């Protein structure tokens, strides 16, 4: 007679049946854990299996007009050109105050403030970043720019694009120092201002930041 269906031993049959039920429940729980590890619930909602959340859905202009910048190419846009007066550009820094040695990350936002869609060159050749202190110009992204590119994109009314942030190395720039070491700027609480431009469109105000 099978000992599986009719367990035998010195103990009552109910004891053996309880042991088997506990063993079966443990096996079921183990299988469930393995299945949950392999098929993660978060993956169905766009979360990567390494736990990284999905990237934010926002328009970004890649590349910045720094030395040897190499932006990604975008598809050619067609349509009427934007009027510079309808292209609002705003200077952006990642912080307002920087610790000693920390490099500011510079970028700009680009918004079509007009009432209709239009095209505009947002490439590195059109972008300009100028840092001043008081009335003195400290750094200009065009002083030593190489390989500027065009990137004409169509901008819907109210649409905002953001350029890829890039680091300023806290030095003075000049067209005569592109292949030489550049002097560091004054820090220790010194105030600087970032102004940006995109073709004929210029930022209405500057973005102030402090270097320590």
Secondary structure, 3 states (H helix, E strand, C coil): CCCCCCCCCCCCHHHHHHHHHHHHHHHHHHHHHHHHHHCCHHHHHCCCCCCCCCCCCCCEECCCCCCCCCCCCCCCCCCCECCHHHEEEEEEECCCEECCCCCCEEEEEEEECCCCCEEEECCCCCEEEEEEECCEEEEECCCCCCCCCCCEEEECCCCEEEECCEECCCECCCHHHCCCCCCECCCCCEEEEEEEEECCEECCCCEEEEEC
